[in-house]
Amino acid sequence: MNRNICQFGAALASGIVFGFGLSLSGMLNPARVQGFLEVFGTWDPSLAFVLGGAVVVAFIGVQVMKLMRHPAFDDTFHVPTIRRIDAPLVIGSAVFGLGWGIGGFCPAPAVASLALGLPQTVLFVVAMLVGMTLHDPLWSRGT
């Protein structure tokens, strides 16, 4: 079978499983995420279990990757090579965290939540896409 079709199929299957997991865990509900961040009020710890499960799955995946010579549908693994913590990483993380706390979404659940058709979700995704589009031209001008 053609490698591109296999890559597309693997990506589609992974996305479906991931989206189903987000839905099943309740992470498509911004109130659930904001409840997790409300540590001094009515704290909802369910997101901690979702994040913990994600860490376990990612850890296992990385260990399996280390045993493989190459991925099933590509020639090399595409992993980050930069390991330093610098100002752009810290600033980007802070902006991501603020958006996550204010909107109650991170990118994947926001895109998955588009299926619900809520206006606030559409607004969040549009704002996210505008920010992503403007990032490179604005950031490269300053450096």
Residue pairs with C-beta under 8 A, 6 or more apart in sequence:
3 73
3 74
6 72
6 73
7 73
7 74
10 72
10 73
18 108
19 108
19 112
22 28
22 108
22 109
22 112
23 112
25 46
25 50
26 32
26 46
27 33
27 47
27 50
27 109
28 109
28 112
28 113
28 116
29 104
30 103
30 104
30 105
30 120
31 104
32 44
32 46
32 47
32 104
33 47
33 100
33 104
33 105
33 106
33 109
34 101
34 104
35 42
35 43
35 44
35 47
36 43
36 44
36 45
36 46
36 47
36 48
37 100
37 101
38 44
65 71
65 77
65 79
68 77
70 76
70 77
71 77
88 139
96 106
99 105
99 106
99 128
100 106
103 110
103 124
105 113
105 121
105 124
107 128
110 121
110 124
110 125
110 128
111 125
113 121
114 121
114 122
114 125
